[in-house]
């Protein structure tokens, strides 16, 4: 099995969670020769079988659909999805002077996976979100949650301060929440 990411901390967290001792290596991108990615390669038949059993197969990007994730672990899984293929952004809306907006989103090349995520989140948290194509290149699908629903998901994904997480995304999310809280106090 191979785990690849441009984010070294994500690869380190993956190794730590699975107790993998293999060294982290670098490989050049086939599409952009000046970009390198961190990867760890290891063999684990039991883990491979588990991934296959829950629905994660090789070359999963466009074929992944519903996964068999137990409800009690779903928001931990969702945090990992956010760390790997999610985004979080905020901005002041110029149309309304005091309007600060932020969005939490999940990206996948598979519409089936996005629809499954949306339905699972709706069933477990009562949130709806908005699913559609990414706006800037139309090569992937996006499931997006605006401010109020994003807050609920954030609380569920980061249910404890010591959960495995990508620190840079965690810090970004909580910096934005602090701005929003300060802004709300002023109003």
RADADA-V248598 format. One record per residue. N is the residue number from 1. RES is the residue in one letter. PSI is psi as a letter, one per 30 degrees, with the letter a starting at -180 (* if undefined). Layout:
BEGIN
N;RES;PSI  N;RES;PSI
END
This chain:
BEGIN
1;X;l  2;X;k  3;X;k  4;X;k  5;X;k  6;X;f  7;X;j  8;X;e  9;X;e  10;X;e  11;X;e  12;X;e  13;X;e  14;X;e  15;X;e  16;X;e  17;X;e  18;X;f  19;X;h  20;X;k  21;X;f  22;X;k  23;X;l  24;X;k  25;X;l  26;X;k  27;X;k  28;X;k  29;X;k  30;X;f  31;X;e  32;X;j  33;X;f  34;X;g  35;X;k  36;X;l  37;X;k  38;X;k  39;X;l  40;X;k  41;X;k  42;X;l  43;X;k  44;X;j  45;X;e  46;X;e  47;X;e  48;X;e  49;X;e  50;X;e  51;X;e  52;X;e  53;X;e  54;X;f  55;X;g  56;X;j  57;X;l  58;X;k  59;X;h  60;X;f  61;X;e  62;X;f  63;X;f  64;X;k  65;X;b  66;X;k  67;X;l  68;X;i  69;X;k  70;X;k  71;X;e  72;X;f  73;X;f  74;X;e  75;X;f  76;X;e  77;X;e  78;X;e  79;X;e  80;X;e  81;X;e  82;X;e  83;X;e  84;X;e  85;X;h  86;X;l  87;X;l  88;X;k  89;X;l  90;X;l  91;X;l  92;X;k  93;X;j  94;X;f  95;X;f  96;X;k  97;X;e  98;X;g  99;X;j  100;X;k  101;X;l  102;X;l  103;X;k  104;X;k  105;X;l  106;X;k  107;X;k  108;X;k  109;X;f  110;X;j  111;X;e  112;X;e  113;X;e  114;X;e  115;X;e  116;X;e  117;X;e  118;X;e  119;X;e  120;X;e  121;X;e  122;X;e  123;X;e  124;X;f  125;X;f  126;X;g  127;X;k  128;X;e  129;X;a  130;X;k  131;X;k  132;X;a  133;X;k  134;X;k  135;X;e  136;X;f  137;X;f  138;X;g  139;X;f  140;X;l  141;X;l  142;X;k  143;X;j  144;X;k  145;X;k  146;X;l  147;X;d  148;X;e  149;X;e  150;X;e  151;X;e  152;X;e  153;X;e  154;X;e  155;X;e  156;X;e  157;X;e  158;X;h  159;X;f  160;X;l  161;X;f  162;X;g  163;X;l  164;X;k  165;X;l  166;X;j  167;X;e  168;X;e  169;X;e  170;X;e  171;X;e  172;X;e  173;X;e  174;X;f  175;X;e  176;X;e  177;X;e  178;X;e  179;X;e  180;X;e  181;X;e  182;X;e  183;X;e  184;X;e  185;X;e  186;X;e  187;X;*
END
